[in-house]
Amino acid sequence: MSGRIDAFHLMKFSRLASLLVCPLFVAVTLCLVNCGGSDPVPEEAKEPAPVAQPAPEPQPAVTDWTDVKLHATIRKVNPGYSGNGMFAIDPEGQPRQIVLSDCGIESLAWIQGMPMLQIIDLQKNPLSDISPLAGLKGLQNLYLENTAVADISALDGMSLDELYLNATPLKDLSPLKTMKVNKLNLVNTPVTDLTPLAGVPIQSLWLTDTPVKDISGLEKIQGLVSVTLHRTLVEDLTPLTNGLYPEGLRLHIGGTPVTDVSPLAKVPLSRLVFSPEKITKGMEVIRQLPIREIGTEFEDGKNNLLPASAFWPKYDAEKAAPAVPAEPKKAATPAPAPAPAAE
């Protein structure tokens, strides 16, 4: 370190000397000319030509991040920062993981210049602008649940393992056309148009509690393995019949208005979660499919998945069992009449 400091001071001194010597040399020259009896130097020539200032050296990128520096840098542009962020910094001083869940983050202006950043958790923050994330090509997992993010165009061209956008106002999925996302979570968003996903490599897609009604586009997703349509407005499963699912498809249509499951005859299902009581057509079709797991609940901490060989006997037994009459409600006991007032 001392060698670098001495070299820096030597360079600084040599530059300073050059600035002092040049004007002095010009002044001496002018003096000699005047003393020699020659014509007076024109007034405009008496002043020396301006000396060009050296260009400032570029500042090196920050490579010695610490928890303390990160906290301070974040707080500069986020006055409401709670200070509860957690960081994973590699031995070279580069952040690899940043967790800022529910930390009062409104701006990401501090995040530029972190090329090694792989994971960032920004859920539950009053954040809307993610444009500073553009160019972070090493990013792998991005969590934006419960934020105000409605535009993800800054992620153009990225290849992510996980992108979670639950409970955001995001509606436009067109920026995803240039991306690759293994796991895309759009639960409880206002998304309705899935056609921008056609051709995008996605393995798992969650659409629970969205107003999606038309699933056109899903059949063109590359490598789709799992799609959750739980509590959506989807009625027609026909678009799924045109897709290619080399690993099989895990499908969750529980809580939807689907009544016809016959289109699934052409879909290689590996798992099916559905609402049998709503099905009016195609039940015999899915009985014959080699589905590994079937159930009626697989979300919100509930899971009753069974092998097909166990599910259907249980389903038939429950359907054949006589309905247990509900116990009649007990009549409310009338309140006792008030005692007559004492005379």
C-alpha positions as a Python dict, from the first residue, in 0.01 Angstrom:
ca = {
    (1, 'M'): (0, 0, 0),
    (2, 'S'): (284, 245, 91),
    (3, 'G'): (445, 190, -252),
    (4, 'R'): (122, 287, -426),
    (5, 'I'): (89, 598, -204),
    (6, 'D'): (454, 709, -274),
    (7, 'A'): (403, 663, -648),
    (8, 'F'): (83, 863, -631),
    (9, 'H'): (257, 1155, -450),
    (10, 'L'): (553, 1146, -691),
    (11, 'M'): (318, 1167, -990),
    (12, 'K'): (124, 1447, -825),
    (13, 'F'): (449, 1639, -754),
    (14, 'S'): (580, 1602, -1111),
    (15, 'R'): (253, 1738, -1249),
    (16, 'L'): (264, 2032, -1009),
    (17, 'A'): (623, 2107, -1110),
    (18, 'S'): (529, 2111, -1477),
    (19, 'L'): (256, 2361, -1409),
    (20, 'L'): (504, 2591, -1231),
    (21, 'V'): (799, 2558, -1475),
    (22, 'C'): (605, 2622, -1796),
    (23, 'P'): (480, 2974, -1703),
    (24, 'L'): (826, 3061, -1560),
    (25, 'F'): (998, 2958, -1886),
    (26, 'V'): (763, 3176, -2092),
    (27, 'A'): (818, 3477, -1864),
    (28, 'V'): (1199, 3451, -1889),
    (29, 'T'): (1181, 3430, -2267),
    (30, 'L'): (969, 3744, -2291),
    (31, 'C'): (1207, 3931, -2064),
    (32, 'L'): (1510, 3844, -2280),
    (33, 'V'): (1335, 3958, -2595),
    (34, 'N'): (1238, 4296, -2445),
    (35, 'C'): (1586, 4358, -2303),
    (36, 'G'): (1747, 4302, -2641),
    (37, 'G'): (1597, 4625, -2781),
    (38, 'S'): (1361, 4463, -3023),
    (39, 'D'): (1017, 4598, -3096),
    (40, 'P'): (779, 4585, -2802),
    (41, 'V'): (583, 4269, -2781),
    (42, 'P'): (221, 4328, -2880),
    (43, 'E'): (-12, 4350, -2586),
    (44, 'E'): (-203, 4037, -2688),
    (45, 'A'): (120, 3833, -2699),
    (46, 'K'): (239, 3923, -2352),
    (47, 'E'): (17, 3668, -2176),
    (48, 'P'): (140, 3307, -2196),
    (49, 'A'): (-77, 3048, -2369),
    (50, 'P'): (-297, 2857, -2126),
    (51, 'V'): (-152, 2529, -2008),
    (52, 'A'): (-378, 2226, -2058),
    (53, 'Q'): (-482, 2066, -1731),
    (54, 'P'): (-424, 1691, -1697),
    (55, 'A'): (-739, 1477, -1731),
    (56, 'P'): (-861, 1335, -1399),
    (57, 'E'): (-783, 972, -1346),
    (58, 'P'): (-1089, 738, -1350),
    (59, 'Q'): (-1202, 628, -1009),
    (60, 'P'): (-1166, 253, -950),
    (61, 'A'): (-1483, 52, -897),
    (62, 'V'): (-1565, -31, -539),
    (63, 'T'): (-1438, -381, -468),
    (64, 'D'): (-1414, -371, -92),
    (65, 'W'): (-1779, -369, 11),
    (66, 'T'): (-1854, -442, 374),
    (67, 'D'): (-2180, -466, 567),
    (68, 'V'): (-2116, -120, 711),
    (69, 'K'): (-2055, 35, 367),
    (70, 'L'): (-2363, -130, 220),
    (71, 'H'): (-2588, -12, 502),
    (72, 'A'): (-2455, 345, 465),
    (73, 'T'): (-2482, 345, 83),
    (74, 'I'): (-2840, 214, 90),
    (75, 'R'): (-2944, 470, 349),
    (76, 'K'): (-2812, 763, 141),
    (77, 'V'): (-3094, 718, -111),
    (78, 'N'): (-3344, 551, 123),
    (79, 'P'): (-3402, 771, 428),
    (80, 'G'): (-3661, 523, 555),
    (81, 'Y'): (-3421, 226, 545),
    (82, 'S'): (-3468, 13, 856),
    (83, 'G'): (-3109, -109, 864),
    (84, 'N'): (-3219, -473, 880),
    (85, 'G'): (-3062, -579, 551),
    (86, 'M'): (-2849, -893, 532),
    (87, 'F'): (-2561, -945, 291),
    (88, 'A'): (-2332, -1221, 165),
    (89, 'I'): (-2003, -1072, 43),
    (90, 'D'): (-1731, -1277, -124),
    (91, 'P'): (-1360, -1259, -26),
    (92, 'E'): (-1297, -1005, -304),
    (93, 'G'): (-1543, -764, -145),
    (94, 'Q'): (-1823, -815, -397),
    (95, 'P'): (-2184, -868, -278),
    (96, 'R'): (-2328, -1201, -393),
    (97, 'Q'): (-2657, -1200, -199),
    (98, 'I'): (-2861, -907, -65),
    (99, 'V'): (-3174, -955, 146),
    (100, 'L'): (-3377, -638, 209),
    (101, 'S'): (-3720, -780, 282),
    (102, 'D'): (-3950, -524, 446),
    (103, 'C'): (-3669, -271, 493),
    (104, 'G'): (-3831, 48, 361),
    (105, 'I'): (-3650, 42, 25),
    (106, 'E'): (-3782, 295, -229),
    (107, 'S'): (-3475, 341, -453),
    (108, 'L'): (-3220, 103, -606),
    (109, 'A'): (-2982, 379, -719),
    (110, 'W'): (-2718, 233, -487),
    (111, 'I'): (-2710, -108, -655),
    (112, 'Q'): (-2509, -25, -968),
    (113, 'G'): (-2154, -155, -994),
    (114, 'M'): (-2218, -495, -835),
    (115, 'P'): (-2148, -732, -1125),
    (116, 'M'): (-2123, -1040, -904),
    (117, 'L'): (-2467, -1001, -743),
    (118, 'Q'): (-2663, -1326, -780),
    (119, 'I'): (-2959, -1304, -539),
    (120, 'I'): (-3159, -1003, -425),
    (121, 'D'): (-3472, -1013, -210),
    (122, 'L'): (-3673, -689, -219),
    (123, 'Q'): (-4015, -815, -114),
    (124, 'K'): (-4248, -603, 100),
    (125, 'N'): (-4093, -268, 6),
    (126, 'P'): (-4249, 55, -134),
    (127, 'L'): (-4044, 4, -451),
    (128, 'S'): (-4166, 70, -806),
    (129, 'D'): (-3859, 143, -1021),
    (130, 'I'): (-3618, -145, -1084),
    (131, 'S'): (-3431, 15, -1377),
    (132, 'P'): (-3097, 12, -1185),
    (133, 'L'): (-3107, -368, -1214),
    (134, 'A'): (-3048, -345, -1589),
    (135, 'G'): (-2715, -496, -1684),
    (136, 'L'): (-2681, -723, -1381),
    (137, 'K'): (-2624, -1024, -1603),
    (138, 'G'): (-2508, -1239, -1314),
    (139, 'L'): (-2841, -1211, -1136),
    (140, 'Q'): (-3007, -1548, -1075),
    (141, 'N'): (-3288, -1502, -821),
    (142, 'L'): (-3503, -1189, -788),
    (143, 'Y'): (-3784, -1157, -535),
    (144, 'L'): (-4022, -860, -575),
    (145, 'E'): (-4334, -986, -397),
    (146, 'N'): (-4561, -724, -240),
    (147, 'T'): (-4392, -427, -408),
    (148, 'A'): (-4530, -159, -641),
    (149, 'V'): (-4333, -287, -941),
    (150, 'A'): (-4547, -272, -1257),
    (151, 'D'): (-4271, -256, -1520),
    (152, 'I'): (-4002, -525, -1556),
    (153, 'S'): (-3849, -406, -1884),
    (154, 'A'): (-3518, -352, -1700),
    (155, 'L'): (-3480, -730, -1690),
    (156, 'D'): (-3460, -753, -2069),
    (157, 'G'): (-3243, -1042, -2182),
    (158, 'M'): (-3176, -1183, -1837),
    (159, 'S'): (-3163, -1551, -1754),
    (160, 'L'): (-3310, -1608, -1408),
    (161, 'D'): (-3367, -1918, -1205),
    (162, 'E'): (-3644, -1761, -995),
    (163, 'L'): (-3853, -1448, -1053),
    (164, 'Y'): (-4122, -1386, -791),
    (165, 'L'): (-4371, -1107, -863),
    (166, 'N'): (-4656, -1211, -633),
    (167, 'A'): (-4898, -939, -527),
    (168, 'T'): (-4756, -670, -754),
    (169, 'P'): (-4952, -449, -1000),
    (170, 'L'): (-4767, -610, -1292),
    (171, 'K'): (-4995, -675, -1589),
    (172, 'D'): (-4771, -653, -1897),
    (173, 'L'): (-4564, -968, -1950),
    (174, 'S'): (-4413, -864, -2284),
    (175, 'P'): (-4062, -797, -2138),
    (176, 'L'): (-4041, -1169, -2064),
    (177, 'K'): (-4020, -1245, -2438),
    (178, 'T'): (-3643, -1193, -2430),
    (179, 'M'): (-3585, -1372, -2101),
    (180, 'K'): (-3535, -1720, -1965),
    (181, 'V'): (-3701, -1793, -1630),
    (182, 'N'): (-3707, -2135, -1471),
    (183, 'K'): (-3962, -2046, -1202),
    (184, 'L'): (-4206, -1760, -1259),
    (185, 'N'): (-4445, -1667, -978),
    (186, 'L'): (-4733, -1435, -1072),
    (187, 'V'): (-4972, -1521, -788),
    (188, 'N'): (-5229, -1253, -708),
    (189, 'T'): (-5136, -1017, -993),
    (190, 'P'): (-5374, -852, -1247),
    (191, 'V'): (-5224, -1055, -1533),
    (192, 'T'): (-5477, -1166, -1796),
    (193, 'D'): (-5278, -1207, -2119),
    (194, 'L'): (-5039, -1504, -2126),
    (195, 'T'): (-4952, -1491, -2497),
    (196, 'P'): (-4619, -1307, -2434),
    (197, 'L'): (-4500, -1625, -2262),
    (198, 'A'): (-4516, -1824, -2587),
    (199, 'G'): (-4168, -1948, -2667),
    (200, 'V'): (-4019, -1841, -2333),
    (201, 'P'): (-3827, -2115, -2148),
    (202, 'I'): (-4022, -2162, -1823),
    (203, 'Q'): (-4035, -2476, -1612),
    (204, 'S'): (-4276, -2375, -1332),
    (205, 'L'): (-4552, -2114, -1355),
    (206, 'W'): (-4782, -2004, -1071),
    (207, 'L'): (-5099, -1806, -1156),
    (208, 'T'): (-5309, -1859, -844),
    (209, 'D'): (-5569, -1588, -775),
    (210, 'T'): (-5514, -1406, -1105),
    (211, 'P'): (-5802, -1304, -1337),
    (212, 'V'): (-5661, -1525, -1615),
    (213, 'K'): (-5937, -1684, -1822),
    (214, 'D'): (-5766, -1769, -2152),
    (215, 'I'): (-5452, -1985, -2126),
    (216, 'S'): (-5354, -1954, -2493),
    (217, 'G'): (-4978, -1930, -2511),
    (218, 'L'): (-4901, -2184, -2240),
    (219, 'E'): (-4881, -2462, -2499),
    (220, 'K'): (-4586, -2283, -2664),
    (221, 'I'): (-4377, -2239, -2351),
    (222, 'Q'): (-4051, -2428, -2383),
    (223, 'G'): (-3996, -2703, -2128),
    (224, 'L'): (-4305, -2638, -1916),
    (225, 'V'): (-4317, -2887, -1626),
    (226, 'S'): (-4566, -2735, -1382),
    (227, 'V'): (-4853, -2485, -1412),
    (228, 'T'): (-5079, -2375, -1128),
    (229, 'L'): (-5416, -2225, -1227),
    (230, 'H'): (-5563, -2248, -878),
    (231, 'R'): (-5858, -2012, -821),
    (232, 'T'): (-5833, -1851, -1167),
    (233, 'L'): (-6120, -1794, -1412),
    (234, 'V'): (-5999, -2063, -1653),
    (235, 'E'): (-6273, -2282, -1800),
    (236, 'D'): (-6122, -2423, -2120),
    (237, 'L'): (-5816, -2650, -2103),
    (238, 'T'): (-5799, -2710, -2479),
    (239, 'P'): (-5486, -2494, -2541),
    (240, 'L'): (-5284, -2738, -2331),
    (241, 'T'): (-5344, -3018, -2581),
    (242, 'N'): (-5109, -2860, -2836),
    (243, 'G'): (-4809, -2843, -2607),
    (244, 'L'): (-4500, -3061, -2577),
    (245, 'Y'): (-4419, -3182, -2227),
    (246, 'P'): (-4120, -3418, -2245),
    (247, 'E'): (-4105, -3448, -1865),
    (248, 'G'): (-4482, -3464, -1817),
    (249, 'L'): (-4698, -3185, -1678),
    (250, 'R'): (-4803, -3110, -1322),
    (251, 'L'): (-5139, -2930, -1344),
    (252, 'H'): (-5336, -2757, -1067),
    (253, 'I'): (-5691, -2654, -1167),
    (254, 'G'): (-5849, -2674, -822),
    (255, 'G'): (-6094, -2396, -744),
    (256, 'T'): (-6149, -2307, -1111),
    (257, 'P'): (-6476, -2318, -1309),
    (258, 'V'): (-6342, -2608, -1520),
    (259, 'T'): (-6615, -2869, -1577),
    (260, 'D'): (-6471, -3053, -1879),
    (261, 'V'): (-6140, -3237, -1834),
    (262, 'S'): (-6165, -3442, -2155),
    (263, 'P'): (-5896, -3226, -2330),
    (264, 'L'): (-5645, -3370, -2081),
    (265, 'A'): (-5659, -3701, -2269),
    (266, 'K'): (-5385, -3563, -2493),
    (267, 'V'): (-5172, -3422, -2212),
    (268, 'P'): (-4906, -3641, -2042),
    (269, 'L'): (-4998, -3550, -1686),
    (270, 'S'): (-4766, -3648, -1405),
    (271, 'R'): (-4980, -3476, -1137),
    (272, 'L'): (-5335, -3345, -1126),
    (273, 'V'): (-5494, -3131, -858),
    (274, 'F'): (-5860, -3060, -932),
    (275, 'S'): (-6212, -3018, -792),
    (276, 'P'): (-6395, -3345, -875),
    (277, 'E'): (-6731, -3214, -760),
    (278, 'K'): (-6729, -2961, -1045),
    (279, 'I'): (-6643, -3206, -1324),
    (280, 'T'): (-6934, -3298, -1553),
    (281, 'K'): (-6738, -3433, -1848),
    (282, 'G'): (-6418, -3633, -1892),
    (283, 'M'): (-6386, -3802, -1552),
    (284, 'E'): (-6349, -4142, -1720),
    (285, 'V'): (-6075, -3999, -1939),
    (286, 'I'): (-5850, -3897, -1652),
    (287, 'R'): (-5918, -4226, -1473),
    (288, 'Q'): (-5737, -4400, -1756),
    (289, 'L'): (-5436, -4168, -1764),
    (290, 'P'): (-5109, -4291, -1606),
    (291, 'I'): (-5099, -4004, -1357),
    (292, 'R'): (-4853, -4054, -1073),
    (293, 'E'): (-5024, -3821, -821),
    (294, 'I'): (-5382, -3697, -786),
    (295, 'G'): (-5540, -3480, -522),
    (296, 'T'): (-5780, -3199, -447),
    (297, 'E'): (-5552, -2977, -238),
    (298, 'F'): (-5190, -2880, -285),
    (299, 'E'): (-5140, -2527, -165),
    (300, 'D'): (-5167, -2305, 140),
    (301, 'G'): (-5001, -2569, 354),
    (302, 'K'): (-5250, -2839, 254),
    (303, 'N'): (-5154, -3150, 59),
    (304, 'N'): (-5366, -3460, 3),
    (305, 'L'): (-5188, -3595, -303),
    (306, 'L'): (-5208, -3971, -348),
    (307, 'P'): (-5092, -4221, -607),
    (308, 'A'): (-5368, -4284, -861),
    (309, 'S'): (-5399, -4640, -733),
    (310, 'A'): (-5496, -4504, -390),
    (311, 'F'): (-5689, -4193, -494),
    (312, 'W'): (-5960, -4352, -707),
    (313, 'P'): (-6071, -4620, -457),
    (314, 'K'): (-6087, -4350, -189),
    (315, 'Y'): (-6280, -4118, -420),
    (316, 'D'): (-6528, -4393, -515),
    (317, 'A'): (-6582, -4491, -153),
    (318, 'E'): (-6649, -4135, -46),
    (319, 'K'): (-6885, -4084, -338),
    (320, 'A'): (-7079, -4403, -263),
    (321, 'A'): (-7105, -4337, 109),
    (322, 'P'): (-7447, -4205, 213),
    (323, 'A'): (-7444, -3845, 298),
    (324, 'V'): (-7440, -3786, 669),
    (325, 'P'): (-7742, -3571, 752),
    (326, 'A'): (-7657, -3255, 924),
    (327, 'E'): (-7760, -3231, 1284),
    (328, 'P'): (-8069, -3017, 1324),
    (329, 'K'): (-8005, -2693, 1491),
    (330, 'K'): (-8123, -2676, 1844),
    (331, 'A'): (-8403, -2434, 1900),
    (332, 'A'): (-8295, -2135, 2093),
    (333, 'T'): (-8407, -2147, 2456),
    (334, 'P'): (-8642, -1859, 2516),
    (335, 'A'): (-8520, -1607, 2763),
    (336, 'P'): (-8699, -1625, 3100),
    (337, 'A'): (-8971, -1372, 3150),
    (338, 'P'): (-8865, -1086, 3371),
    (339, 'A'): (-8976, -1113, 3729),
    (340, 'P'): (-9264, -882, 3818),
    (341, 'A'): (-9158, -571, 3993),
    (342, 'A'): (-9205, -582, 4370),
    (343, 'E'): (-9503, -386, 4488),
}
